[in-house]
Each structure stands twice: as C-alpha cells, then as structure tokens.
Amino acid sequence: MKNTWAVMCGAIREELEVRLTIDKLLEMRESEKIVGIILSTWIGEFDRFPELKRELEENHVEIIEQSPLEKRVDLNRSNSINFMRQALQFQAALDRLPEDCFVLKVRTDRALNHIKKFESYLSEEPVSIGPSFFNGAGKKEMPTIFKYKIAVIGAKVHRIFNFSDFVFWGYAEDVRKLLNFDIAELSVNRDLVANTQWYIYPFFQNFPIIRDYFRLMNFRPLIMGLKNYFEGKEVNDYFPKFFYRVYASYLLVLSHYFDLVDVAYQTYDDSYHFRDLFLDKKQSGIVHTQLGSVLMANQVVNGFLDAEKCKGIESDKFFHKYLWSEELFSPVSNEEYEELKAFAKNKGWNLAPNWLRERNWRKKILQQKNTYQKNMLNYRFEGLNDNENSELIEQLKSKERVDVFLYNYWLNHPKLGCSSAEQMVLPFARTQNQNAVLILSRMLRLGMITDEKTQESVHHLIQVMFDVQCQRKTVNIKTCQCMINRVFALRSSQDMAEFYSDGRARFILDRYLERDEFDEIIRKEFSRTDLFNYLYKLSDIYKKKNREIRSLRLLELASEIELTDTSIKKILRVYIKRHNKENELLTKKTQTLFE
C-alpha cells in the first residue's frame, strides 16, 4: 500500500518489545510497504532508555513527546482514561501527518505479531465506501462516515465493536473520526474498555440502536449463557426483536465500514444460523472465547447477511426480516423494552435477569397532558409582605435577567437583609459577580449562612473566582476581600499562625504591602487586631504622602480583616467622600448585617 505511515502509541515499559516492533517497522519502511514511522509517547518515557531514543532518531523515526494525560485532567474514576491516553498520543501524531495518507496504528506493547498479520494486507488497494449496502436480497442506504474501510482484527459478537487495538489501519481523515474524549460512564451510563472505545463513537451518533445496546445490555452473562443454552438439548429458537435489530445493524456496519483481516487464512463453511453468532463454530469462522464469539473474516459477516446462506430455522427468517426494515437503526421502542424485560424476568435462555440493565432504561414519552392545574408561582421571598411578594413575582415574569433584577431589588430595598440573601443574591453571585460574592463572603464569615449546601456553594464560588482571576491576572481588591473572608471562615480568627501560613492570605498581603511591611507582619505574626490596626496606620501614612489609591486599598483590606460595624462605617465614609455610589450602596447594605 502506497503512502502508509506507521504510528506507534503508548508508554515505553518493555524496551525489548519496543525494539522488536520498531525493527519490524523499519524493515517495512525500507521495503516501501510504509513510508514513515512516528512514535508518540509521554515526556519522560525515554529517561530509562536514552540509548533507545538516540537509535530511533538515528533511524529517522519521528518522536513526539507530550505531558501525560493525568497532569492535565483528573479522570482516575473513569475507565475511559485507558482509551484517552492512547487517543491523545494518536491525535498528536495525526496532527503531524499529511492529510492524504493512510495510517497503520500500532501499540508499543504486544503489537509485533499483529503487524506481521497485517503486512500482506498493506499491499492491497484500499476499499472505498459507497452510499449504500447491497446484496442480492436488497439495498440499504447507509450514513456517510468513512471514505475507506478501516481494517481491523477480531470482531467480537457479544462485545460488539470490540476489535483488537494492537493494530488497525485506515485513511487518516477516517481514523481521526475515531478520536473522542467522551466519558463513557456519562454518555452511555456504563464503563467501556479501550478496545471498544477506539471504534464505537461514530456509530453511536449514526445508529441509535447501537447506543441502546450498550446502555441496556450487560453482555458478560450472555457470553457463556447463550452458548450453554443453544448447545443444549431443549432449545426454544427465540430472540427478542431488539437482538435481531442490534445484530442486523452491527453486521451491516462491519460489512460496510470495516475490513476484517483474516489472520487464519482459510476458507470457511458457507452455512449459518442467526444463533451461531453466539456459539463456537470454527468451521464457519466463529470462534468462541472468554470475551465472547469472534468473527474471523469478511466472508463470515457477509454469510450472515445473505439470506441464501443464513436460513433454515425460525430465527433466521426474523433476522432477515428486520435486516431490511425501515426501523432497523432506530432507538429501542417502549414495546421492545417491555419484551426484553418480560423475557429476562421469565429467565429466558435459562439465565438470571441481570443481563438487562433496567436502571438505564428511559421510557419514551409519547403524550403529555397540556392542562395547567397547579400554580407554579406559589413562591415566597423572605422579608416581603404578601403584596410585595406578588408584585415582585409579576415583575420577574418580564425580566431578561432574573438574577440581576433580584440582586438590585435586594440591594435597594431598605427592609431586606441576610435572611433573603440566599434567594436574591446567590443567583447573581453564581455568575461570579464580585459585589454579590463579596456580600455572601461576609455573611459566610459572620456565620449568617447556616445551610450546609449554601455554605459549600459560597466557598466554591469564592475559590473559583479567586483562581480564575489569578490565572487571568485580573485580581483586584474585591477578589482579595472575598478570599480574606473565606480564609477566616475556614479558620478561627484567633489562630493567626494558620492565617499567615495560608498561601492565599500571604498572596493578598504581599500584593498590597511593600516588602519590608510584609516581612514585618510575617516575622511578628501580628494578632488579627494588631494586623488591621497596622494596616490602618499604613493607610494613614500613605494618605499623607498623597498616595490615595494605595491608602484606599490598605484601608479596604484593614476594614475587611476587622469586619465589624465600626470598620464598615469607617470605609463607608470614604466611599461617600469619593462619590463611589456602587461601593457606597454595597457597604450600606453590609451595615444591615450588624443590626
């Protein structure tokens, strides 16, 4: 095959295994079966093998090193991390390759034998994909996904879309579509192994029945369960409709989008029954393993899809009936699920019902009453009388930003205080508005927020706002005031040793103090009272030097550290004098916290 690049991905655990695999790829490059080699791994993988890296470079192997996935995101509770590691490395390699090329993707471990099985395949012409599947029985329009078939080894049956991930081959544009960084536990409510995640996602999007299979099936009990049942003497040739649709869809996908590389190199019997999919029929190219049945070649897949080769019993007729149905790829219906549920409950195939994931079922809503019977606006705001409450509800109906309107209403209403802040201030604070967060941070520190969930929310808001503004280098005095209150809320205001050891507190002090001033505070470990008095004193000194802004910032910092009615009145007088209406209103509202 012309213009095929080999891309090796993975950690370097076994030096010899990597050397053997690279040696094979170098031979293939020299014989022009491939045109180039890329090794994509993590930074630090060659620390133990510097000689290996040097020899790779001398042999003109392109090496890509990047930071490990775990240093970027924390996904240790998801099984998807195993796939994402490989996908991240593969993506980095694809970004370096020309667009019009083919890719032989291999792993750094256990790939050598698979490469040998692929070697002869690379001399064949790629199989382009048309718009429809066609055989003698009919024609089926198929979604456009790939330009060329992707070559894989070992198509599992029970674990559909579970192919070998040691080696696969495809057109660069096509295999890029395999990349995704979805979390399976969220997208299908279950874990998926890397062998499946490599291939499944383009088909989740285009074949809803396939996604439903993963949501609803626990295939592990079916691996031996179906084999034991259909090899028994008393057999009921019955499958729920869902199974016919799933496997008709899966076999169509295999035939249309994939090329199964036959590693056994043999001809198989051309006679099948639908239920053979779940059995051990080596003569027909179906090998049963602990991971389920494996379809060995394209001949086997196409044999099942051919009504002249797959016939003879009742289930074969149903399979081919649904193969050509209009609803083939559609999501599972309510009726199909109820059939599955009843079959599992009645111990169909002599199995316990745990193969059906009932908790993942979401019944389709086909109709809903349109009557409005219960008033949804029976909502009470703390601190308002009946008339004020009704009037506010009416006003909110027409407001574009309910959170902004509620906050300003609270801020300007003379009667409203901390009891209504959760209802009226917290929604706006969730947008990281500094004024709203500042009010809540003061309430948090003063112990006025008693609900644990609300406490957690406010702590989180302050921390996120602080982290984001530090990252963006947009920290200002209000950011610091909020964090000062959080630090004191987490610790006793009397325990200043912990305060001074807190990195956030030190950051804030260092930001607004000269080096000698900061050093003096840290060295002497002022009490809280001594600290704010020291800052008030510094503020006065800088004011006399006509350094008004610095004086103001130190006054604001001192006032926040003290946080008493006296300190709030002190800073309020300054805001009034400076005609700072926004801070004046905010500070007046803070005074109500001490009433």
C-alpha positions in Angstrom: 0.0 0.0 0.0 1.4 3.4 -1.0 1.6 6.3 1.4 1.0 4.4 4.7 2.6 5.8 7.8 3.1 3.7 10.9 2.1 5.4 14.2 3.2 3.7 17.4 1.5 4.9 20.6 1.9 4.1 24.2 4.2 4.2 27.2 7.6 2.5 27.0 7.6 -0.2 29.6 9.4 -3.1 27.9 12.5 -1.9 25.9 13.0 -5.2 24.1 9.3 -5.3 22.9 9.6 -1.7 21.5 12.9 -2.6 19.8 11.4 -5.7 18.1 8.4 -3.8 16.9 10.4 -0.8 15.6 12.8 -3.2 13.9 9.9 -4.8 12.0 8.5 -1.3 11.1 12.0 -0.2 9.9 12.2 -3.3 7.6 8.7 -2.4 6.2 9.8 1.1 5.6 12.9 0.0 3.8 10.9 -2.3 1.6 8.5 0.6 1.0 5.5 -1.1 2.5 5.2 2.0 4.7 6.7 5.5 4.1 7.4 6.6 7.6 7.3 5.9 11.3 6.1 8.1 14.2 6.4 7.1 17.9 4.1 9.1 20.1 4.6 8.8 23.9 4.9 10.8 27.1 7.6 13.1 28.3 10.0 11.1 30.5 9.4 7.7 28.9 12.9 7.7 27.5 14.6 8.6 30.8 15.4 5.0 31.4 16.2 4.3 27.8 18.4 7.1 26.4 20.2 4.8 24.0 16.9 3.6 22.5 15.9 7.2 21.8 19.2 8.0 20.2 19.0 4.9 18.0 15.4 5.8 17.0 16.5 9.3 16.0 19.5 7.9 14.0 17.0 5.7 12.1 14.9 8.8 11.3 11.9 7.8 13.5 9.9 10.9 14.4 9.4 11.0 18.1 6.5 13.0 19.7 6.6 13.6 23.5 3.9 15.3 25.5 2.7 15.8 29.1 0.8 12.7 30.4 -3.0 12.9 30.5 -3.0 12.8 34.3 -1.1 16.1 34.5 -3.9 17.8 32.5 -7.2 16.4 33.9 -8.2 14.1 36.7 -10.1 11.1 35.3 -9.0 8.3 37.5 -12.5 7.3 38.4 -13.4 6.7 34.7 -12.4 3.6 32.8 -12.3 5.9 29.7 -8.8 7.1 30.8 -7.2 4.0 29.3 -8.5 4.9 25.9 -7.9 8.6 26.2 -4.2 8.0 26.9 -3.9 6.3 23.5 -6.2 8.7 21.8 -4.2 11.7 23.0 -1.0 10.2 21.7 -2.6 9.2 18.4 -4.1 12.7 17.9 -0.7 14.3 18.3 0.7 12.0 15.6 -2.2 12.7 13.2 -1.6 16.4 13.6 1.9 15.8 12.1 0.9 13.7 9.2 -0.2 14.8 5.7 -3.9 14.8 5.1 -3.9 12.4 2.2 -2.3 9.3 3.7 -3.1 6.0 5.4 -2.2 5.1 8.9 -1.1 1.8 10.5 -1.7 2.4 14.2 0.3 0.1 16.5 0.9 -0.1 20.2 4.2 -0.1 22.0 3.3 -3.5 23.5 2.0 -6.8 22.1 1.7 -5.4 18.5 4.5 -7.3 16.7 2.5 -10.5 15.9 -0.4 -8.4 14.7 1.8 -6.3 12.4 3.0 -9.4 10.7 -0.6 -10.4 10.1 -1.3 -7.0 8.6 1.9 -6.9 6.4 0.4 -8.6 3.3 -2.8 -6.6 3.6 -0.8 -3.4 3.1 0.0 -4.4 -0.5 -3.8 -4.4 -1.4 -5.7 -1.4 -2.7 -8.0 0.3 -0.1 -11.7 -0.4 -0.3 -13.7 2.8 -0.9 -17.2 3.0 0.7 -20.3 3.8 -1.3 -23.6 5.3 -0.1 -25.4 2.0 0.4 -25.1 -1.7 1.3 -26.2 -4.0 -1.4 -26.5 -7.8 -1.8 -28.8 -10.0 -3.9 -31.7 -9.5 -1.4 -31.9 -5.8 -1.3 -30.3 -2.4 -0.8 -29.8 -0.4 2.4 -28.8 3.3 2.5 -26.0 3.8 5.0 -24.8 7.0 6.7 -21.7 8.6 5.2 -18.9 8.2 7.8 -15.7 7.0 6.3 -14.1 7.3 2.8 -12.4 3.9 3.0 -12.9 0.8 5.1 -10.9 0.6 8.3 -9.0 -2.7 8.6 -9.3 -4.4 11.9 -8.7 -7.8 13.5 -11.1 -9.9 15.7 -14.7 -8.5 15.6 -16.4 -9.6 18.8 -20.1 -10.5 18.9 -21.3 -10.2 22.4 -19.0 -7.2 23.0 -19.9 -5.5 19.7 -17.3 -3.1 18.3 -14.7 -4.7 20.4 -11.8 -5.2 18.0 -8.1 -5.6 18.6 -6.5 -2.2 19.4 -2.9 -3.5 19.0 -3.1 -2.7 15.3 -5.6 -1.2 12.9 -5.3 0.6 9.5 -7.2 3.3 7.8 -7.3 6.6 5.9 -6.0 9.5 8.1 -9.3 11.5 7.7 -11.3 8.5 8.7 -9.3 7.3 11.7 -9.4 10.9 13.1 -13.1 10.4 13.4 -12.5 7.6 15.8 -10.9 10.1 18.3 -13.1 11.3 21.1 -12.7 12.3 24.7 -16.2 11.5 25.9 -16.5 9.8 29.3 -18.4 6.5 28.7 -19.8 6.5 32.2 -21.7 9.7 31.3 -22.5 9.1 27.6 -23.8 5.5 28.0 -24.1 5.2 31.8 -21.5 2.4 31.9 -17.8 1.8 31.5 -16.3 0.8 28.1 -13.0 -0.9 27.5 -10.4 0.8 25.2 -10.9 -1.9 22.5 -14.5 -0.7 22.1 -14.0 3.0 22.6 -11.5 3.1 19.7 -14.2 2.3 17.2 -17.7 2.9 18.6 -18.3 6.7 18.8 -19.0 7.5 15.1 -21.7 4.8 15.3 -23.3 6.0 18.5 -24.1 9.2 16.6 -25.5 7.5 13.5 -27.0 4.2 14.8 -29.2 4.9 18.0 -29.9 1.1 18.4 -26.1 0.6 18.9 -26.0 3.1 21.8 -29.1 1.4 23.3 -27.3 -1.9 23.2 -24.5 -0.6 25.4 -26.9 1.2 27.7 -29.2 -1.7 28.3 -27.1 -4.9 27.9 -24.8 -6.4 30.5 -23.2 -8.8 27.9 -21.0 -10.7 30.3 -23.6 -13.2 31.5 -24.6 -13.7 27.8 -21.1 -14.9 26.7 -21.4 -18.4 28.3 -25.2 -18.2 28.9 -26.2 -18.1 25.2 -23.6 -20.7 24.3 -24.7 -23.2 27.0 -28.4 -22.7 26.2 -28.2 -23.1 22.4 -25.9 -26.1 22.7 -28.4 -27.8 25.0 -31.0 -30.4 24.0 -34.2 -28.4 24.7 -33.9 -25.2 22.9 -36.5 -22.5 22.1 -35.4 -20.7 19.0 -36.4 -17.3 20.3 -34.8 -13.9 20.5 -36.4 -10.6 21.4 -36.8 -8.3 18.5 -34.2 -5.9 20.0 -31.5 -8.6 19.4 -32.4 -9.0 15.7 -32.2 -5.3 15.1 -28.9 -4.9 17.1 -27.1 -7.6 15.2 -28.5 -6.8 11.8 -27.2 -3.2 12.4 -23.9 -4.4 13.7 -23.2 -6.9 10.8 -24.2 -4.2 8.3 -21.7 -1.9 9.9 -19.0 -4.5 9.8 -19.6 -5.3 6.2 -20.0 -1.7 5.0 -17.3 0.3 7.1 -14.7 -2.3 8.2 -12.4 -4.8 6.6 -11.7 -7.9 8.8 -8.2 -9.0 8.3 -8.3 -12.8 8.3 -5.5 -14.0 10.5 -6.3 -17.7 10.0 -6.0 -17.5 6.1 -8.6 -20.2 5.5 -11.9 -20.8 3.7 -15.0 -21.4 5.9 -18.3 -23.2 5.5 -20.9 -21.1 3.9 -23.8 -22.2 6.1 -25.1 -20.2 9.0 -27.9 -19.7 11.5 -28.5 -16.5 13.4 -27.9 -18.1 16.7 -24.4 -19.3 15.5 -23.3 -15.8 16.3 -23.1 -16.8 19.9 -21.6 -20.2 19.6 -18.3 -21.8 18.7 -18.4 -22.7 15.0 -14.7 -22.7 14.0 -15.6 -24.4 10.6 -17.8 -21.4 9.9 -15.3 -18.8 11.1 -16.8 -18.2 14.5 -14.5 -18.8 17.5 -15.9 -18.6 21.0 -13.6 -17.2 23.7 -13.9 -15.9 27.2 -14.5 -12.4 25.7 -17.3 -13.8 23.5 -17.5 -15.0 20.0 -15.1 -13.6 17.3 -16.0 -13.3 13.6 -12.8 -14.2 11.8 -13.3 -12.7 8.3 -15.5 -10.7 5.9 -16.8 -14.0 4.4 -18.3 -14.8 7.8 -20.0 -11.4 8.2 -21.4 -11.4 4.6 -22.6 -15.0 5.1 -24.9 -14.0 7.9 -26.3 -11.1 5.8 -27.0 -13.5 2.8 -30.5 -15.0 3.2 -29.4 -17.9 1.0 -26.6 -18.8 3.4 -28.3 -18.0 6.7 -31.5 -19.9 6.7 -33.3 -23.0 7.9 -34.8 -22.1 11.2 -37.3 -19.5 12.5 -34.8 -17.1 14.0 -33.1 -16.8 10.6 -36.3 -15.6 9.0 -36.9 -12.9 11.7 -33.3 -11.8 11.4 -33.6 -11.1 7.7 -37.0 -9.6 8.1 -35.6 -6.9 10.4 -32.4 -6.6 8.4 -34.3 -4.8 5.6 -36.8 -3.0 7.9 -37.1 0.8 7.8 -36.8 1.0 11.6 -33.5 -1.0 11.7 -31.3 1.7 13.2 -33.9 3.4 15.3 -33.8 3.6 19.1 -35.3 0.9 21.1 -39.1 1.4 21.5 -41.2 1.1 24.6 -42.7 -2.2 23.3 -39.2 -3.7 22.5 -38.0 -2.8 26.0 -41.1 -4.4 27.6 -40.5 -7.5 25.6 -36.9 -7.6 26.9 -38.0 -7.0 30.5 -40.6 -9.8 30.4 -38.2 -12.2 28.7 -35.5 -11.5 31.3 -38.0 -11.7 34.2 -39.1 -15.1 32.9 -35.5 -16.3 32.9 -35.3 -16.6 29.1 -32.3 -18.7 27.9 -32.3 -20.1 31.5 -30.5 -17.0 32.7 -30.8 -14.8 35.7 -32.2 -11.4 34.6 -29.0 -9.4 35.4 -28.1 -9.2 31.7 -30.7 -6.4 31.3 -29.6 -3.0 32.8 -33.1 -1.9 33.8 -31.8 1.2 35.7 -30.6 2.6 32.4 -34.0 2.4 30.7 -35.7 5.7 29.9 -39.3 5.1 28.8 -40.2 7.2 25.7 -42.8 9.9 26.4 -45.4 9.6 23.7 -48.0 12.0 25.0 -48.4 14.6 27.8 -51.5 16.4 29.1 -51.5 20.1 28.4 -53.7 21.3 31.3 -52.1 23.8 33.8 -53.8 23.0 37.1 -51.3 23.8 39.9 -50.0 27.4 40.2 -46.2 27.2 39.8 -45.6 30.7 41.2 -46.6 30.0 44.8 -43.1 31.2 45.8 -42.3 33.2 49.0 -39.5 35.6 49.4 -38.2 36.1 52.9 -38.8 39.6 54.3 -41.6 40.6 51.9 -45.3 41.0 52.7 -47.9 39.4 50.5 -48.4 42.4 48.3 -44.7 43.0 47.8 -44.2 39.3 47.1 -46.9 39.2 44.4 -45.7 42.4 42.8 -42.1 41.1 42.6 -43.3 37.8 41.0 -45.2 39.7 38.3 -42.2 41.9 37.6 -39.9 38.9 37.3 -42.1 37.4 34.5 -40.9 40.1 32.1 -37.3 40.4 33.1 -34.5 39.2 30.8 -32.0 38.6 33.7 -33.9 37.5 36.8 -30.6 37.2 38.8 -29.6 40.8 38.1 -33.0 42.2 38.9 -33.3 40.2 42.1 -29.9 41.4 43.3 -30.6 45.1 42.6 -34.1 44.7 44.2 -32.4 43.3 47.3 -29.7 45.9 47.3 -32.1 48.8 47.1 -34.8 47.5 49.4 -34.4 49.0 52.9 -36.1 46.1 54.7 -34.3 43.2 53.2 -31.2 41.7 54.9 -29.4 38.5 55.2 -32.5 36.3 55.5 -33.4 36.9 51.9 -29.8 36.9 50.5 -29.8 33.3 49.5 -32.8 33.8 47.3 -31.9 37.2 45.9 -28.1 37.5 46.0 -26.8 33.9 45.5 -28.2 33.6 41.9 -26.2 36.6 40.7 -23.2 35.5 42.7 -23.2 32.2 40.8 -22.2 34.3 37.7 -19.1 35.4 39.7 -20.3 39.0 40.1 -17.9 40.3 42.7 -20.3 42.5 44.6 -22.7 39.7 45.1 -20.0 37.3 46.1 -18.5 39.9 48.5 -21.8 40.3 50.4 -22.1 36.5 50.7 -18.5 36.1 51.8 -19.1 38.5 54.6 -22.3 36.6 55.6 -20.3 33.3 55.4 -17.6 34.6 57.7 -20.1 36.1 60.2 -21.9 32.7 60.5 -25.1 34.0 58.9 -25.3 31.2 56.3 -26.5 28.1 58.1 -27.5 25.8 55.3 -24.6 23.5 54.6 -25.3 23.3 50.8 -25.3 27.1 50.6 -22.1 27.3 52.6 -20.4 24.9 50.2 -21.7 26.9 47.2 -20.3 30.2 48.6 -17.0 28.6 49.5 -16.8 27.2 45.9 -17.8 30.5 44.3 -15.1 32.4 46.2 -12.4 29.9 45.4 -13.3 29.6 41.7 -13.4 33.4 41.3 -10.1 33.8 43.0 -8.4 31.0 41.0 -9.8 32.3 37.7 -8.7 35.9 38.3 -5.3 34.8 39.5 -4.9 32.8 36.3 -6.1 35.7 34.2 -4.1 38.2 36.2 -7.2 40.3 36.9 -7.2 40.1 40.7 -8.5 43.2 42.4 -9.3 44.3 46.0 -12.7 42.7 45.9 -11.3 39.4 44.9 -9.0 39.6 47.9 -11.7 40.8 50.3 -13.8 37.7 49.4 -10.9 35.4 49.9 -9.9 37.0 53.2 -13.4 36.3 54.4 -13.2 32.7 53.2 -9.9 32.1 54.9 -11.3 33.4 58.2 -14.5 31.4 57.7 -12.4 28.2 57.4 -10.2 29.1 60.4 -10.6 30.7 63.8 -9.9 34.4 63.5 -7.8 34.0 66.7 -5.5 31.4 65.1 -3.3 33.8 63.1 -0.5 31.3 62.7 -2.7 29.3 60.3 -3.7 32.5 58.6 -0.1 33.5 57.9 0.7 30.0 56.6 -2.2 30.1 54.2 -0.8 30.7 50.7 -3.9 32.8 49.7 -3.6 35.1 52.7 0.1 35.6 52.0 -0.6 36.3 48.4 -3.0 39.0 49.3 -0.8 40.7 51.9 2.2 40.5 49.6 0.1 42.1 46.8 -0.7 45.3 48.8 2.3 45.7 51.0 5.9 46.8 50.4 8.4 44.0 51.1 9.6 45.4 54.4 6.0 45.8 55.6 5.1 42.3 54.5 8.2 40.8 56.2 7.5 42.7 59.5 3.9 41.2 59.6 5.1 37.7 58.9 8.0 37.9 61.3 6.0 39.3 64.2 2.8 37.3 63.4 0.5 40.1 64.5 -2.8 39.2 66.1 -5.8 40.0 64.0 -6.4 43.2 65.9 -2.7 44.2 65.6 -2.9 43.4 61.9 -5.8 45.6 61.0 -4.5 48.4 63.2 -1.2 48.2 61.5 -2.9 48.4 58.1 -5.0 51.4 59.2 -1.8 53.1 60.3 -0.1 52.4 57.0 -3.2 53.7 55.2 -2.9 57.0 57.1 0.8 57.2 56.3 0.3 56.7 52.5 -2.6 59.2 52.6 -0.3 61.9 54.0 2.1 61.1 51.2 -0.7 61.7 48.7 -0.7 58.1 47.6 -4.5 58.0 47.6 -5.1 54.7 45.8 -2.6 52.8 48.0 -4.1 54.3 51.1 -7.6 53.3 50.0 -6.6 49.7 49.2 -4.9 49.3 52.6 -8.0 50.8 54.3 -10.3 48.4 52.4 -8.0 45.5 53.4 -7.9 46.5 57.1 -11.7 47.1 57.2 -12.3 43.6 55.7 -9.9 41.9 58.2 -11.7 43.7 61.1 -15.2 43.3 59.6 -17.2 45.0 62.4 -19.9 47.6 62.3 -17.1 50.1 63.2 -14.9 49.1 60.3 -17.8 49.2 57.8 -18.7 52.7 58.9 -15.1 53.8 58.5 -14.8 52.6 54.9 -18.4 53.9 54.1 -17.3 57.5 55.0 -14.5 57.2 52.5 -16.8 55.9 49.7 -19.3 58.7 50.3 -16.5 61.3 50.2 -15.1 59.8 47.0 -18.7 59.7 45.4 -18.3 55.9 44.8 -22.0 55.1 44.6 -21.6 51.4 43.8 -19.4 50.7 46.8 -21.4 53.1 49.0 -24.6 51.2 48.3 -22.9 47.8 48.8 -21.3 49.0 52.1 -24.6 50.4 53.4 -26.2 47.0 52.8 -23.3 45.4 54.7 -24.2 47.5 57.7 -27.6 45.7 57.9 -25.6 42.5 58.7 -24.7 44.1 62.1 -28.2 45.3 63.0 
